[in-house]
């Protein structure tokens, strides 16, 4: 039987959907509540496929995100490299923790990545206009259990496993 989706296409589609969700216009009042979709997908694949998703791969995905978002080239590349590093370091722990503990760790990783973005914006003399700048850490933590379950079902359905 012909399989339309292979393991690699599931990974690519998950990142493409995360990019679409990242640039989805939510309106001025909801723009701070958009979770860090690409970061969450990156964390998931770094946890389950650490040999294929390392710091260099995350950096390349971050460069694509820089171009997509129209920000300083290297901003998301640096952030995604950090996220990949932390995900790879905490991978064994994240696999055994229940979803609540995973959620807290994911929220901390996203909060630190937002701190790196804030630092880069500070260098550019751009400061956030509100405390809601930190809200994506909370919304990403809320979305994480659902997203990880969905991605894990697709991962198992299409046989995307570590070799």
Helices and strands as residue ranges (DSSP letters): H 7-23, G 28-33, H 37-48, H 55-69, H 75-89, H 91-96, H 99-123, G 131-134, H 135-157
